[in-house]
């Protein structure tokens, strides 16, 4: 090829990449959906710093900020006790559910024993039982143990999770079998392989299970209302429901109390969202 032909080839303009309209539309759609989900929270936060008249007739943004609503909400109910009870119950349930789900998931994914598949189907079958069906049997059980209006009534019935067992089994089955063979050659016992290898490698899945369990336990209302109605053991949701009955006409103070109760779970989700998204992306639950 001559020098002139090479120069013509060299000067040939590159093809321009098409503008990514699809990606732009996807980002805009995600932003709109995100704002739609955030609007109730934004409205609650803004309305909680308004005065009573402006909360009923005013626009979205307050003309002046009334932080006294939070002081009134905090003073008129023992939210410190309610939040402490919720933290104790939610943290305990979450920690034990992670432990029991990991152990059961390890047994169903790695161990060989008679009836393994049938027992796993039984565990999955618990997911099909509506929670309302269990209210009366659970209450009769805790009454026989003398746990009514005690923290045990809020913790013990929920220390195992069929969903957690399924989630951890799926996660452990994705872990290469070669790691187990290497650990067995090095003399590791099954418990050591579970706690030192399997669980650290599946940290995102464990974090997702922990977030879901913590949020579900924190937001529970019906069972804590039935099993622990005394002031000393009320959780945040039960305390908030009682507070709403007392302050039914004071909308800004009610919303301030709601913000106090909602803030801890938002912080938990914000802290663990990276692991939650990683687990959702890598688990076998995606469709």
Secondary structure as GFF3:
##gff-version 3
##sequence-region A 1 287
A	DSSP	alpha_helix	3	10	.	.	.	ID=ss1
A	DSSP	alpha_helix	21	47	.	.	.	ID=ss2
A	DSSP	alpha_helix	52	57	.	.	.	ID=ss3
A	DSSP	alpha_helix	68	76	.	.	.	ID=ss4
A	DSSP	alpha_helix	79	110	.	.	.	ID=ss5
A	DSSP	alpha_helix	116	125	.	.	.	ID=ss6
A	DSSP	three_ten_helix	126	128	.	.	.	ID=ss7
A	DSSP	three_ten_helix	131	133	.	.	.	ID=ss8
A	DSSP	alpha_helix	134	145	.	.	.	ID=ss9
A	DSSP	alpha_helix	151	155	.	.	.	ID=ss10
A	DSSP	three_ten_helix	156	158	.	.	.	ID=ss11
A	DSSP	alpha_helix	162	174	.	.	.	ID=ss12
A	DSSP	alpha_helix	177	185	.	.	.	ID=ss13
A	DSSP	alpha_helix	190	193	.	.	.	ID=ss14
A	DSSP	pi_helix	194	198	.	.	.	ID=ss15
A	DSSP	alpha_helix	199	201	.	.	.	ID=ss16
A	DSSP	alpha_helix	203	219	.	.	.	ID=ss17
A	DSSP	alpha_helix	222	227	.	.	.	ID=ss18
A	DSSP	three_ten_helix	231	233	.	.	.	ID=ss19
A	DSSP	alpha_helix	236	246	.	.	.	ID=ss20
A	DSSP	alpha_helix	251	282	.	.	.	ID=ss21
###
